[in-house]
Amino acid sequence: MSHVASIDLDVKDLNALKKACADLGLEFMEGQTTHKWYGKWVNDYNADDAAYKQGVATEDYGKCVHALKVKDTPGAYEVGVIKNPNGKGFKLIWDFYAGGQGLMSVIGTDGKKLIGAYAEHATKRAMKKQGLQVKMKTLKDGTRRITGTAPIKLGQKK
């Protein structure tokens, strides 16, 4: 069975995605044009996040411009990084049937772990581009907080 869904994330920074992959134990397979999934569409998944409802043609399932692969898990399905069919940047699609054969444990339900890791790296990169000094803090509940401060040059008042 195929359950190809779109992860609710617009990827605009591939470098941030690469760092998020490294954090989660994924390999960013640059230039890989196919990703592992069930292998054929059987029209058995039609929730709102179904890839075809997000503008991805079913005949393009399994095709991508890059892929995300779970390290040391040869049977796991992969995440396809595709050009966003509805705008700029990239979208992520994957087959989550049976946990994506091990993929879901790495990226989280609905890709939540991957979304969080990407957001963290994209935010840090954007803050650094603005010249801010970035600090990361993990709170008691496990939440990670990013703060940025403008550097102060000697002789300047705070």
Residue frames as a rotation matrix with the C-alpha (Angstrom) as fourth column:
MET 1
0.577 0.817 0.000 0.00
0.817 -0.577 0.000 0.00
0.000 0.000 -1.000 0.00
SER 2
-0.506 -0.726 0.466 1.14
0.709 -0.658 -0.254 3.53
0.491 0.202 0.847 -0.67
HIS 3
0.634 0.599 -0.489 0.50
0.767 -0.567 0.301 6.40
-0.096 -0.566 -0.819 1.66
VAL 4
-0.383 -0.826 0.414 2.44
0.874 -0.469 -0.127 9.23
0.299 0.313 0.901 0.04
ALA 5
0.701 0.584 -0.410 2.11
0.704 -0.659 0.264 12.43
-0.116 -0.474 -0.873 2.04
SER 6
0.152 -0.592 0.792 3.60
0.289 -0.740 -0.608 15.88
0.945 0.321 0.059 1.92
ILE 7
-0.190 -0.295 -0.936 5.41
0.982 -0.071 -0.177 17.08
-0.014 -0.953 0.303 5.04
ASP 8
0.775 0.615 0.145 4.03
0.609 -0.788 0.089 20.47
0.169 0.019 -0.985 6.10
LEU 9
0.252 -0.786 -0.564 7.24
0.335 -0.476 0.813 22.39
-0.908 -0.394 0.143 5.43
ASP 10
0.981 -0.094 0.169 8.39
0.121 -0.384 -0.915 24.79
0.151 0.918 -0.366 2.73
VAL 11
0.365 -0.925 -0.109 12.14
0.700 0.195 0.687 24.28
-0.614 -0.327 0.718 2.39
LYS 12
0.991 -0.057 0.117 13.95
0.029 -0.780 -0.625 27.42
0.127 0.623 -0.772 1.27
ASP 13
0.329 -0.914 0.236 17.39
-0.944 -0.325 0.055 26.68
0.027 -0.241 -0.970 2.74
LEU 14
0.746 -0.047 -0.664 18.96
-0.168 0.952 -0.256 23.40
0.644 0.302 0.703 1.62
ASN 15
-0.380 -0.925 0.003 21.97
-0.185 0.073 -0.980 23.97
0.906 -0.373 -0.199 3.88
ALA 16
-0.393 0.336 0.856 19.66
-0.920 -0.145 -0.365 24.12
0.001 -0.930 0.366 6.90
LEU 17
0.726 0.670 -0.155 17.97
-0.679 0.734 -0.010 20.92
0.107 0.112 0.988 5.67
LYS 18
0.283 -0.721 -0.632 21.37
-0.084 0.638 -0.765 19.21
0.955 0.270 0.120 5.36
LYS 19
-0.693 -0.544 0.474 22.23
-0.473 -0.154 -0.868 20.16
0.545 -0.825 -0.150 8.96
ALA 20
0.082 0.812 0.578 18.83
-0.986 0.150 -0.070 18.97
-0.144 -0.564 0.813 10.18
CYS 21
0.732 0.135 -0.668 19.47
-0.382 0.893 -0.237 15.64
0.564 0.429 0.706 8.45
ALA 22
-0.268 -0.925 -0.269 22.82
-0.110 0.307 -0.945 15.28
0.957 -0.224 -0.184 10.18
ASP 23
-0.547 0.121 0.829 21.16
-0.821 -0.273 -0.502 15.96
0.165 -0.954 0.248 13.55
LEU 24
0.335 0.872 0.358 18.58
-0.897 0.411 -0.162 13.22
-0.288 -0.267 0.920 12.99
GLY 25
-0.300 -0.508 0.808 20.79
-0.218 0.861 0.460 10.53
-0.929 -0.038 -0.368 11.49
LEU 26
0.771 0.541 0.334 19.68
0.258 0.214 -0.942 11.07
-0.582 0.813 0.025 7.91
GLU 27
-0.472 -0.858 0.202 21.90
0.552 -0.109 0.826 11.26
-0.687 0.502 0.526 4.86
PHE 28
0.415 0.503 -0.758 21.20
-0.337 -0.689 -0.641 14.08
-0.845 0.522 -0.116 2.38
MET 29
-0.094 -0.382 0.919 21.52
0.657 0.670 0.346 12.34
-0.748 0.636 0.188 -0.99
GLU 30
-0.013 0.031 -0.999 22.33
-0.365 -0.931 -0.024 15.29
-0.931 0.365 0.023 -3.22
GLY 31
-0.428 -0.116 -0.896 21.23
-0.891 -0.113 0.441 14.81
-0.152 0.987 -0.055 -6.81
GLN 32
-0.912 0.208 0.353 19.48
0.198 0.978 -0.065 11.48
-0.358 0.011 -0.934 -6.15
THR 33
-0.777 0.568 -0.270 16.49
-0.605 -0.558 0.567 11.54
0.171 0.604 0.778 -8.52
THR 34
0.085 0.833 -0.547 14.37
-0.152 0.553 0.819 8.79
0.985 0.013 0.174 -6.99
HIS 35
-0.529 -0.201 0.825 13.39
-0.837 -0.040 -0.546 7.97
0.142 -0.979 -0.147 -3.43
LYS 36
-0.900 0.119 -0.420 12.40
0.131 0.991 -0.001 4.64
0.417 -0.056 -0.907 -1.93
TRP 37
-0.415 0.852 0.319 8.65
-0.872 -0.271 -0.408 4.15
-0.261 -0.448 0.855 -1.31
TYR 38
0.155 0.552 0.819 6.06
-0.257 0.823 -0.506 1.42
-0.954 -0.132 0.269 -1.88
GLY 39
-0.741 -0.626 0.241 6.66
0.101 0.251 0.963 1.72
-0.664 0.738 -0.123 -5.60
LYS 40
-0.751 0.547 0.368 3.20
0.400 -0.066 0.914 2.16
0.525 0.834 -0.170 -7.04
TRP 41
-0.808 0.547 0.221 0.22
-0.581 -0.677 -0.452 4.33
-0.098 -0.493 0.864 -6.25
VAL 42
-0.818 0.548 -0.174 -2.85
0.490 0.823 0.288 2.31
0.301 0.151 -0.942 -5.33
ASN 43
-0.438 0.663 0.607 -5.16
-0.261 -0.740 0.620 5.24
0.860 0.113 0.497 -4.50
ASP 44
0.155 0.478 -0.864 -5.55
0.665 0.597 0.449 4.19
0.731 -0.644 -0.225 -0.88
TYR 45
-0.276 -0.231 -0.933 -4.65
0.876 -0.460 -0.145 7.44
-0.395 -0.858 0.329 0.90
ASN 46
-0.192 0.282 0.940 -6.52
0.692 -0.641 0.333 10.70
0.696 0.714 -0.072 0.40
ALA 47
0.344 0.226 -0.911 -6.22
0.863 -0.458 0.213 12.80
-0.369 -0.860 -0.352 3.57
ASP 48
0.978 0.124 -0.168 -5.48
0.071 -0.954 -0.292 16.51
-0.197 0.274 -0.941 3.25
ASP 49
0.303 -0.940 -0.154 -1.71
-0.624 -0.318 0.713 15.93
-0.720 -0.120 -0.684 3.41
ALA 50
0.487 -0.108 0.866 -1.80
0.546 0.812 -0.206 13.39
-0.681 0.573 0.455 0.55
ALA 51
-0.497 -0.832 -0.247 0.90
0.315 -0.438 0.842 14.46
-0.809 0.341 0.479 -1.87
TYR 52
-0.600 0.295 0.743 -1.47
0.777 -0.006 0.630 14.53
0.190 0.955 -0.226 -4.85
LYS 53
0.548 0.829 -0.109 -3.70
0.826 -0.517 0.225 17.01
0.130 -0.213 -0.968 -2.95
GLN 54
0.430 -0.504 -0.749 -0.62
0.238 -0.737 0.633 19.22
-0.871 -0.450 -0.197 -2.54
GLY 55
0.670 -0.043 -0.741 -0.02
-0.622 -0.577 -0.529 19.42
-0.405 0.815 -0.413 -6.29
VAL 56
-0.499 -0.860 0.112 2.25
-0.678 0.467 0.567 16.40
-0.539 0.207 -0.816 -6.80
ALA 57
0.230 0.557 -0.798 1.17
-0.926 0.378 -0.004 14.28
0.299 0.740 0.603 -9.76
THR 58
0.676 0.082 0.732 0.79
-0.474 0.809 0.347 10.63
-0.563 -0.582 0.586 -8.77
GLU 59
0.924 -0.372 0.091 2.90
0.312 0.593 -0.743 9.60
0.222 0.714 0.663 -11.77
ASP 60
0.260 -0.861 0.438 5.74
-0.346 -0.506 -0.790 11.62
0.901 0.054 -0.430 -10.17
TYR 61
0.839 0.017 0.543 5.66
-0.529 0.256 0.809 9.67
-0.125 -0.966 0.224 -6.90
GLY 62
0.713 -0.645 0.273 9.13
0.530 0.752 0.391 8.30
-0.458 -0.134 0.879 -6.26
LYS 63
0.226 -0.629 0.744 10.80
0.770 -0.352 -0.532 11.05
0.596 0.694 0.405 -8.31
CYS 64
0.815 -0.022 -0.579 12.80
0.424 -0.659 0.621 13.81
-0.395 -0.752 -0.528 -6.65
VAL 65
0.724 -0.646 0.240 15.77
-0.211 -0.540 -0.815 16.18
0.656 0.540 -0.528 -7.04
HIS 66
-0.540 -0.790 0.292 17.40
-0.636 0.156 -0.756 15.03
0.551 -0.594 -0.586 -3.77
ALA 67
0.418 0.667 -0.616 16.53
0.019 0.672 0.740 12.38
0.908 -0.321 0.268 -1.18
LEU 68
-0.070 -0.362 0.930 16.85
-0.967 -0.206 -0.153 11.91
0.247 -0.909 -0.335 2.56
LYS 69
0.263 0.025 -0.964 17.94
-0.161 0.987 -0.018 8.44
0.951 0.160 0.263 3.61
VAL 70
0.869 0.023 0.494 18.08
-0.494 0.109 0.863 6.85
-0.034 -0.994 0.106 7.06
LYS 71
-0.095 -0.983 -0.157 21.69
-0.922 0.147 -0.359 5.89
0.376 0.111 -0.920 7.83
ASP 72
-0.880 -0.468 0.081 22.34
-0.466 0.817 -0.340 2.18
0.093 -0.337 -0.937 8.31
THR 73
-0.276 0.847 0.454 18.70
-0.159 0.426 -0.891 1.19
-0.948 -0.318 0.017 7.68
PRO 74
-0.953 -0.283 -0.106 18.59
-0.136 0.088 0.987 -0.30
-0.269 0.955 -0.123 4.16
GLY 75
-0.597 0.774 0.213 14.88
0.798 0.544 0.259 -1.23
0.085 0.325 -0.942 4.25
ALA 76
-0.217 0.537 -0.815 13.61
0.480 -0.668 -0.569 2.21
-0.850 -0.515 -0.113 5.26
TYR 77
0.517 0.430 0.740 11.70
0.851 -0.352 -0.390 4.33
0.093 0.832 -0.548 2.79
GLU 78
-0.619 -0.777 -0.110 13.20
0.776 -0.627 0.067 7.71
-0.121 -0.044 0.992 1.92
VAL 79
0.317 0.625 -0.713 11.99
0.371 -0.774 -0.514 11.30
-0.873 -0.102 -0.477 1.87
GLY 80
-0.024 -0.266 0.964 11.89
0.994 -0.106 -0.005 12.84
0.103 0.958 0.267 -1.58
VAL 81
-0.231 -0.096 -0.968 12.96
0.247 -0.968 0.037 16.47
-0.941 -0.231 0.248 -1.87
ILE 82
-0.081 0.318 0.945 10.98
0.993 0.105 0.050 17.86
-0.083 0.942 -0.324 -4.81
LYS 83
-0.948 -0.099 0.303 10.60
0.165 -0.966 0.198 21.28
0.273 0.238 0.932 -6.37
ASN 84
-0.615 0.756 -0.227 7.60
0.136 -0.181 -0.974 22.93
-0.777 -0.630 0.009 -4.76
PRO 85
-0.579 0.429 0.694 4.74
0.812 0.223 0.539 22.47
0.077 0.875 -0.477 -7.24
ASN 86
0.501 0.866 0.012 2.95
0.845 -0.492 0.208 25.48
0.186 -0.094 -0.978 -5.71
GLY 87
0.988 -0.156 0.012 5.75
-0.155 -0.963 0.219 28.01
-0.023 -0.219 -0.976 -5.44
LYS 88
0.313 -0.949 -0.028 9.42
-0.663 -0.197 -0.722 28.54
0.680 0.244 -0.692 -4.72
GLY 89
-0.227 -0.549 0.804 11.75
-0.959 0.270 -0.086 26.25
-0.170 -0.791 -0.588 -2.87
PHE 90
-0.699 -0.138 -0.701 11.20
-0.316 0.940 0.129 22.59
0.641 0.312 -0.701 -2.15
LYS 91
0.394 0.785 0.478 8.63
-0.901 0.229 0.367 20.26
0.178 -0.576 0.798 -0.58
LEU 92
-0.777 -0.595 0.205 9.23
-0.629 0.752 -0.200 16.95
-0.035 -0.284 -0.958 1.14
ILE 93
0.379 0.895 -0.236 7.17
-0.885 0.425 0.191 13.86
0.271 0.136 0.953 0.34
TRP 94
-0.777 -0.614 0.140 7.31
-0.625 0.724 -0.290 10.37
0.077 -0.313 -0.947 1.78
ASP 95
0.054 0.739 -0.672 5.42
-0.304 0.653 0.694 7.12
0.951 0.167 0.260 2.05
PHE 96
-0.419 -0.209 0.884 4.51
-0.880 -0.145 -0.452 6.64
0.223 -0.967 -0.123 5.71
TYR 97
0.621 0.688 -0.374 2.79
-0.575 0.725 0.380 3.26
0.533 -0.021 0.846 5.34
ALA 98
0.782 -0.262 -0.565 3.98
0.494 0.814 0.305 0.88
0.380 -0.518 0.767 8.10
GLY 99
0.740 -0.473 -0.478 6.03
0.219 -0.503 0.836 3.72
-0.636 -0.724 -0.269 9.58
GLY 100
0.748 -0.466 -0.472 7.89
-0.660 -0.459 -0.594 4.22
0.060 0.757 -0.651 6.34
GLN 101
0.778 -0.414 -0.473 9.69
0.286 0.903 -0.321 0.94
0.560 0.115 0.821 7.07
GLY 102
0.179 -0.701 -0.690 11.67
0.981 0.076 0.178 2.70
-0.072 -0.709 0.701 9.83
LEU 103
-0.460 -0.362 0.811 11.67
0.564 -0.824 -0.048 6.25
0.685 0.436 0.584 8.48
MET 104
0.450 0.751 0.484 8.96
0.087 -0.576 0.813 7.57
0.889 -0.323 -0.324 10.83
SER 105
0.727 -0.208 -0.655 11.00
0.687 0.203 0.698 6.75
-0.012 -0.957 0.290 13.93
VAL 106
-0.364 -0.931 -0.020 13.71
0.921 -0.363 0.143 9.11
-0.140 0.033 0.990 12.64
ILE 107
-0.795 0.027 0.605 11.66
0.261 -0.886 0.383 12.01
0.547 0.462 0.698 11.21
GLY 108
-0.865 0.498 -0.060 8.70
-0.075 -0.247 -0.966 11.73
-0.496 -0.831 0.251 13.60
THR 109
-0.154 0.914 0.375 4.98
0.850 0.316 -0.422 11.44
-0.505 0.254 -0.825 13.03
ASP 110
0.832 0.520 0.194 4.03
0.525 -0.625 -0.578 13.76
-0.179 0.583 -0.793 10.16
GLY 111
0.226 -0.845 0.485 7.74
0.693 -0.211 -0.690 14.67
0.685 0.492 0.537 9.92
LYS 112
0.945 0.290 0.148 7.60
0.118 -0.729 0.674 16.74
0.304 -0.620 -0.723 13.14
LYS 113
0.539 -0.816 -0.211 11.19
0.457 0.073 0.886 15.96
-0.707 -0.574 0.412 14.22
LEU 114
-0.247 -0.617 0.747 12.49
0.965 -0.086 0.248 16.91
-0.089 0.782 0.617 10.78
ILE 115
0.454 0.493 0.742 10.38
0.538 -0.816 0.212 20.09
0.710 0.303 -0.635 10.73
GLY 116
0.979 -0.053 -0.197 11.75
0.148 -0.477 0.866 21.11
-0.140 -0.877 -0.459 14.15
ALA 117
0.183 -0.982 0.045 15.37
0.648 0.155 0.746 20.42
-0.739 -0.107 0.665 13.26
TYR 118
-0.173 -0.187 0.967 15.02
0.932 -0.350 0.100 22.31
0.319 0.918 0.235 9.95
ALA 119
0.734 0.533 0.421 13.33
0.376 -0.835 0.402 25.28
0.566 -0.137 -0.813 11.66
GLU 120
0.772 -0.509 -0.381 16.12
0.321 -0.204 0.925 25.46
-0.548 -0.836 0.006 14.23
HIS 121
-0.190 -0.938 0.290 18.90
0.770 0.041 0.637 25.52
-0.609 0.345 0.714 11.62
ALA 122
-0.038 0.241 0.970 17.07
0.854 -0.496 0.157 27.85
0.519 0.834 -0.187 9.23
THR 123
0.913 0.406 0.029 16.38
0.316 -0.752 0.578 30.29
0.257 -0.518 -0.816 12.08
LYS 124
0.488 -0.809 -0.327 19.99
0.408 -0.120 0.905 30.24
-0.772 -0.575 0.271 13.27
ARG 125
-0.344 -0.628 0.699 21.29
0.912 -0.047 0.407 30.81
-0.222 0.777 0.589 9.72
ALA 126
0.309 0.539 0.783 18.87
0.686 -0.697 0.209 33.70
0.658 0.473 -0.585 9.15
MET 127
0.961 0.038 -0.275 19.86
0.243 -0.596 0.766 35.32
-0.134 -0.802 -0.582 12.44
LYS 128
0.120 -0.991 -0.050 23.56
0.594 0.031 0.804 34.97
-0.795 -0.127 0.593 11.66
LYS 129
-0.203 -0.130 0.970 22.99
0.951 -0.261 0.164 36.56
0.232 0.957 0.177 8.22
GLN 130
0.702 0.522 0.486 21.54
0.363 -0.848 0.387 39.56
0.613 -0.095 -0.784 10.08
GLY 131
-0.137 -0.888 0.440 24.76
-0.153 -0.419 -0.895 39.81
0.979 -0.190 -0.078 12.07
LEU 132
0.573 0.424 0.702 23.31
-0.740 -0.101 0.665 38.51
0.353 -0.900 0.255 15.32
GLN 133
-0.723 -0.690 0.039 25.18
-0.607 0.607 -0.513 36.37
0.330 -0.394 -0.857 17.83
VAL 134
0.240 0.874 -0.423 23.09
-0.578 0.479 0.661 33.24
0.780 0.086 0.619 18.25
LYS 135
-0.770 -0.372 0.519 22.67
-0.638 0.434 -0.636 31.31
0.011 -0.821 -0.571 21.48
MET 136
-0.056 0.713 -0.699 20.78
-0.305 0.654 0.692 28.06
0.951 0.253 0.181 21.95
LYS 137
-0.715 -0.091 0.693 19.28
-0.699 0.112 -0.707 26.95
-0.013 -0.990 -0.143 25.24
THR 138
-0.445 0.584 -0.679 17.42
0.114 0.789 0.604 23.74
0.888 0.191 -0.417 26.06
LEU 139
-0.183 0.494 0.850 14.66
-0.876 -0.474 0.087 24.28
0.446 -0.729 0.519 28.61
LYS 140
-0.632 -0.079 0.771 13.65
-0.627 0.636 -0.449 21.77
-0.455 -0.767 -0.451 31.30
ASP 141
0.331 0.867 0.373 10.73
-0.358 0.481 -0.801 20.51
-0.873 0.131 0.469 29.19
GLY 142
-0.080 -0.474 0.877 13.10
0.643 0.648 0.409 19.77
-0.762 0.596 0.253 26.27
THR 143
0.879 0.405 0.252 12.04
0.459 -0.580 -0.673 22.82
-0.127 0.707 -0.696 24.27
ARG 144
-0.228 -0.971 0.079 14.94
0.947 -0.202 0.249 24.54
-0.225 0.132 0.965 22.54
ARG 145
0.803 0.453 -0.388 15.07
0.406 -0.891 -0.202 28.32
-0.437 0.005 -0.899 22.57
ILE 146
-0.092 -0.789 0.607 17.10
0.974 -0.198 -0.110 30.38
0.207 0.581 0.787 20.12
THR 147
0.751 0.258 -0.607 18.07
0.399 -0.911 0.106 33.92
-0.526 -0.322 -0.787 20.99
GLY 148
0.133 -0.712 0.690 20.05
0.919 -0.172 -0.355 36.44
0.371 0.681 0.631 19.05
THR 149
0.636 -0.014 -0.772 21.81
0.426 -0.827 0.366 39.56
-0.643 -0.562 -0.520 20.21
ALA 150
0.882 -0.371 0.291 23.57
0.065 -0.516 -0.854 42.25
0.467 0.772 -0.430 18.27
PRO 151
0.168 -0.894 -0.416 27.31
0.955 0.251 -0.155 42.26
0.243 -0.372 0.896 18.89
ILE 152
0.977 0.078 -0.197 28.57
0.146 -0.921 0.362 45.26
-0.153 -0.383 -0.911 20.82
LYS 153
0.355 -0.894 0.275 31.77
0.471 -0.083 -0.878 46.89
0.807 0.441 0.392 19.67
LEU 154
-0.117 -0.499 -0.859 34.21
0.989 -0.135 -0.056 48.08
-0.088 -0.856 0.510 22.30
GLY 155
-0.960 -0.252 -0.123 33.53
0.255 -0.967 -0.014 51.65
-0.116 -0.045 0.992 23.25
GLN 156
-0.465 0.869 0.170 29.79
-0.171 -0.276 0.946 51.35
0.869 0.411 0.277 22.61
LYS 157
-0.696 0.359 0.621 27.24
-0.681 -0.058 -0.730 51.60
-0.226 -0.931 0.286 25.36
LYS 158
-0.898 0.430 0.089 24.77
0.437 0.895 0.086 48.80
-0.043 0.116 -0.992 25.85
